[in-house]
Amino acid sequence: MTPVLLALSLTHASAGFDVLERATAAVAGLSRRELVESTLARDEVSGAVVVSTCNRLEAYLDVPAEHADEAATHIVRALAQRSGLPDLGHGVRARTDGDAVHHLFAVASGLDSLVLGESEITGQVSRAYDEARRLGATTPALDQVFQRAIRTSREGRSHAPAQPDASVVHLALDLAASRIADWRATRVLLVGTGAHARTAVRALGERGARRVAVWSGTGRAEAFALRHGLTPAAGALADAVAEADLVLTCTSRTALGLCDVTAHRLLVIDLGLPRNVDPAVGELPGVELLDLATIARHADVPGLGGGVERDGEELANVRDAVVRYVADVDAAPAVVALRRHVEELLESELVRARRRAHDEHEAARTEAALRHLVGVLLHTPSIRARELAADGELGAFAAGVEAVFGLGAVRDGDGARPAEGDGEHGGTSEGEEQARG
């Protein structure tokens, strides 16, 4: 059975925020482990990574090609039943292999985000992958594609000219700026202590906000405030809201309802999905509510959200990275077959060399020299295989290997998936490598 990468994607663009919110709310009570394990419930699904953010719910699956449609149908149907949305399938985009790879690379690079080029998504994808890997839910193929997508995003950002930060938070605060007379005098309340809250602290500081408090339903407000130089808001949420001019919610745990808001001049920004704030709050006298749907309508307005003007270069870089990755995967069977053949010959020769050696020291030197020579000899053919694959001419390389070495199995696709430990980092995630460094 030939495995494929299957990407199932439900986003604000494909389904709209109302559908996305209901689907996200349906799984909000599940832990990451439960979410991944429920996706792996089908026997034909070998591995899964689930990415859930404020504008997408996606599953990347390693499945046999002949069962891809069946797996997609089952997962979409299960989510539709759980969310009470029988037509949910109309908003889900299914992609396989090359299209799925390109989509993942674009997502990780912020090119499929509500705010084009946002930087937070790379971390969100990385955390989703690391968690799936920790749970033992990934496969060598998922390890390889996620590691390469994350690396491509980080390299692209490190080599790109300096740009303003792009994020949903920055866009929301840009929209709020027309309602704020003086950021220094504005009393701001952050509800939540997650990634959006950390971004908000930086963005508010850039705008000159000085009176920033934080409230958390999980008891983390004091530690967060101490770490970021803010004021922890103690007591009930309603009391903290009553003292604020601007409330920014960014949590999956707390809902801001009518009972939490007293009618006064107040701007509420809801970055949660599912939404943190009851829409009825926006109907109260003096209260204005900006939710993700409202913010999304302004995402393409020039100058808002820190989004940069794209001249196509970044999109081209992602496409080039996808071509290189697919070429590596396509070239793998031929390269592996060649390496295996040469290494078998090397081992036979090493047995003879050890018998002829005068002592262990001479045998060790001979072995080191031969292994080095084999590595040098195989380097150029490995590079050429990837180059030819990228140009669509891998058949020429395979034919040459077959003709010269008599290896007749290099074109049938066996081994196209990376073997255990053959990922870009030798089976080690980027996070683990950084921890060691």
LINFEN-V37236 format. One record per backbone hydrogen bond with DSSP energy under -1.0 kcal/mol. CO is the residue of the C=O (numbers start at 1). NH is the residue of the N-H. E is the energy in kcal/mol with one decimal. If there is no record, write none. Layout:
co=CO nh=NH e=E
co=CO nh=NH e=E
//
This chain:
co=2 nh=65 e=-4.0
co=4 nh=63 e=-2.2
co=5 nh=97 e=-2.3
co=6 nh=61 e=-3.4
co=7 nh=95 e=-2.4
co=8 nh=59 e=-2.2
co=9 nh=93 e=-2.9
co=10 nh=57 e=-2.6
co=11 nh=15 e=-2.4
co=16 nh=20 e=-2.2
co=17 nh=21 e=-2.8
co=18 nh=22 e=-1.9
co=19 nh=23 e=-2.4
co=20 nh=24 e=-2.6
co=21 nh=25 e=-2.8
co=22 nh=26 e=-1.5
co=27 nh=30 e=-1.8
co=31 nh=35 e=-2.5
co=32 nh=36 e=-2.5
co=33 nh=37 e=-3.0
co=34 nh=38 e=-2.2
co=35 nh=39 e=-1.3
co=36 nh=40 e=-1.7
co=42 nh=45 e=-1.4
co=47 nh=62 e=-2.2
co=49 nh=60 e=-2.8
co=51 nh=58 e=-2.9
co=55 nh=12 e=-1.5
co=56 nh=53 e=-2.7
co=57 nh=10 e=-2.0
co=58 nh=51 e=-2.4
co=59 nh=8 e=-2.8
co=60 nh=49 e=-2.0
co=61 nh=6 e=-2.8
co=62 nh=46 e=-2.8
co=63 nh=4 e=-3.5
co=64 nh=67 e=-1.9
co=65 nh=68 e=-1.1
co=67 nh=71 e=-2.7
co=68 nh=72 e=-2.5
co=69 nh=73 e=-2.6
co=70 nh=74 e=-2.2
co=71 nh=75 e=-2.4
co=72 nh=76 e=-2.5
co=73 nh=77 e=-2.3
co=74 nh=78 e=-2.4
co=75 nh=79 e=-2.1
co=76 nh=80 e=-2.5
co=77 nh=81 e=-2.4
co=78 nh=82 e=-2.1
co=79 nh=83 e=-2.2
co=80 nh=84 e=-1.0
co=80 nh=85 e=-2.2
co=85 nh=88 e=-2.0
co=87 nh=90 e=-1.8
co=88 nh=91 e=-2.2
co=89 nh=92 e=-1.0
co=93 nh=9 e=-2.5
co=95 nh=7 e=-3.1
co=96 nh=99 e=-1.5
co=97 nh=101 e=-3.0
co=98 nh=102 e=-2.5
co=99 nh=103 e=-2.2
co=100 nh=104 e=-2.4
co=101 nh=105 e=-2.5
co=102 nh=106 e=-2.3
co=103 nh=107 e=-2.8
co=104 nh=108 e=-2.8
co=105 nh=109 e=-1.4
co=106 nh=111 e=-2.6
co=107 nh=110 e=-1.7
co=110 nh=117 e=-3.5
co=115 nh=118 e=-1.8
co=120 nh=124 e=-1.8
co=121 nh=125 e=-2.8
co=122 nh=126 e=-2.4
co=123 nh=127 e=-2.6
co=124 nh=128 e=-2.1
co=125 nh=129 e=-2.4
co=126 nh=130 e=-2.8
co=127 nh=131 e=-2.4
co=128 nh=132 e=-2.1
co=129 nh=133 e=-2.6
co=130 nh=134 e=-2.4
co=131 nh=135 e=-1.8
co=132 nh=137 e=-3.0
co=133 nh=136 e=-1.3
co=137 nh=48 e=-2.3
co=139 nh=143 e=-3.0
co=140 nh=144 e=-2.4
co=141 nh=145 e=-2.2
co=142 nh=146 e=-2.4
co=143 nh=147 e=-2.3
co=144 nh=148 e=-2.1
co=145 nh=149 e=-2.2
co=146 nh=150 e=-2.6
co=147 nh=151 e=-2.2
co=148 nh=152 e=-2.6
co=149 nh=153 e=-2.0
co=150 nh=154 e=-2.3
co=151 nh=155 e=-2.7
co=152 nh=156 e=-2.3
co=153 nh=157 e=-2.0
co=154 nh=158 e=-2.2
co=155 nh=159 e=-1.7
co=166 nh=119 e=-1.6
co=167 nh=171 e=-2.2
co=168 nh=172 e=-2.7
co=169 nh=173 e=-2.4
co=170 nh=174 e=-2.2
co=171 nh=175 e=-2.1
co=172 nh=176 e=-1.9
co=173 nh=177 e=-1.3
co=176 nh=179 e=-2.2
co=187 nh=245 e=-3.0
co=187 nh=246 e=-2.2
co=188 nh=213 e=-2.9
co=189 nh=248 e=-2.8
co=190 nh=215 e=-3.0
co=191 nh=250 e=-2.7
co=194 nh=198 e=-2.0
co=195 nh=199 e=-2.3
co=196 nh=200 e=-2.6
co=197 nh=201 e=-2.2
co=198 nh=202 e=-1.6
co=199 nh=203 e=-2.6
co=200 nh=204 e=-3.0
co=201 nh=205 e=-2.0
co=202 nh=206 e=-2.1
co=203 nh=207 e=-1.1
co=204 nh=209 e=-2.4
co=205 nh=208 e=-1.1
co=210 nh=212 e=-1.0
co=211 nh=188 e=-2.9
co=212 nh=231 e=-2.0
co=213 nh=190 e=-2.9
co=214 nh=233 e=-3.1
co=215 nh=192 e=-2.2
co=220 nh=224 e=-2.4
co=221 nh=225 e=-3.0
co=222 nh=226 e=-2.3
co=223 nh=227 e=-2.1
co=224 nh=228 e=-1.8
co=225 nh=229 e=-1.1
co=225 nh=230 e=-2.4
co=231 nh=214 e=-2.2
co=236 nh=240 e=-1.5
co=237 nh=241 e=-2.6
co=238 nh=242 e=-2.0
co=241 nh=244 e=-1.8
co=245 nh=267 e=-2.2
co=246 nh=189 e=-2.8
co=247 nh=269 e=-3.4
co=248 nh=191 e=-2.6
co=249 nh=271 e=-2.5
co=256 nh=278 e=-2.6
co=257 nh=260 e=-1.7
co=258 nh=261 e=-1.1
co=266 nh=288 e=-2.6
co=267 nh=247 e=-2.7
co=268 nh=290 e=-3.1
co=269 nh=249 e=-2.9
co=276 nh=256 e=-3.8
co=278 nh=281 e=-2.5
co=279 nh=282 e=-1.2
co=280 nh=283 e=-1.5
co=281 nh=284 e=-1.5
co=284 nh=287 e=-1.9
co=286 nh=266 e=-2.3
co=288 nh=268 e=-3.1
co=290 nh=270 e=-3.0
co=291 nh=295 e=-2.7
co=292 nh=296 e=-2.8
co=293 nh=297 e=-1.1
co=295 nh=298 e=-1.5
co=296 nh=299 e=-1.5
co=298 nh=301 e=-1.7
co=301 nh=304 e=-1.8
co=304 nh=307 e=-1.2
co=305 nh=167 e=-1.3
co=312 nh=316 e=-2.3
co=313 nh=317 e=-2.3
co=314 nh=318 e=-2.0
co=315 nh=319 e=-2.4
co=316 nh=320 e=-2.6
co=317 nh=321 e=-2.2
co=318 nh=322 e=-2.4
co=319 nh=323 e=-2.4
co=320 nh=324 e=-2.3
co=321 nh=325 e=-2.3
co=322 nh=326 e=-3.0
co=323 nh=327 e=-2.3
co=324 nh=328 e=-2.2
co=325 nh=329 e=-2.3
co=326 nh=330 e=-2.9
co=327 nh=331 e=-2.6
co=328 nh=332 e=-1.0
co=331 nh=335 e=-2.5
co=332 nh=336 e=-3.3
co=333 nh=337 e=-2.5
co=334 nh=338 e=-2.2
co=335 nh=339 e=-2.8
co=336 nh=340 e=-2.9
co=337 nh=341 e=-2.2
co=338 nh=342 e=-2.5
co=339 nh=343 e=-2.9
co=340 nh=344 e=-2.0
co=341 nh=345 e=-1.8
co=342 nh=346 e=-2.4
co=343 nh=347 e=-2.5
co=344 nh=348 e=-1.8
co=345 nh=349 e=-2.2
co=346 nh=350 e=-2.5
co=347 nh=351 e=-1.8
co=348 nh=352 e=-1.5
co=349 nh=353 e=-2.4
co=350 nh=354 e=-2.5
co=351 nh=355 e=-1.5
co=352 nh=356 e=-1.7
co=353 nh=357 e=-1.5
co=359 nh=363 e=-2.0
co=360 nh=364 e=-2.4
co=361 nh=365 e=-2.1
co=362 nh=366 e=-2.4
co=363 nh=367 e=-2.4
co=364 nh=368 e=-2.4
co=365 nh=369 e=-2.3
co=366 nh=370 e=-2.5
co=367 nh=371 e=-2.6
co=368 nh=372 e=-2.1
co=369 nh=373 e=-2.3
co=370 nh=374 e=-2.5
co=371 nh=375 e=-2.2
co=372 nh=376 e=-2.2
co=373 nh=377 e=-2.6
co=374 nh=378 e=-2.2
co=375 nh=379 e=-1.1
co=378 nh=382 e=-2.0
co=379 nh=383 e=-2.1
co=380 nh=384 e=-2.9
co=381 nh=385 e=-2.2
co=382 nh=386 e=-1.6
co=383 nh=387 e=-2.3
co=384 nh=388 e=-3.0
co=385 nh=389 e=-2.3
co=386 nh=390 e=-2.3
co=387 nh=391 e=-1.4
co=388 nh=393 e=-3.5
co=389 nh=392 e=-1.4
co=393 nh=396 e=-1.2
co=394 nh=398 e=-2.6
co=395 nh=399 e=-2.6
co=396 nh=400 e=-1.9
co=397 nh=401 e=-2.5
co=398 nh=402 e=-2.5
co=399 nh=403 e=-2.7
co=400 nh=404 e=-2.6
co=401 nh=405 e=-2.5
co=402 nh=406 e=-1.5
co=413 nh=416 e=-1.9
co=419 nh=422 e=-2.8
co=423 nh=426 e=-2.1
co=425 nh=428 e=-1.1
co=429 nh=433 e=-2.0
co=430 nh=434 e=-2.4
co=431 nh=435 e=-1.9
co=432 nh=436 e=-1.9
co=433 nh=437 e=-1.8
//
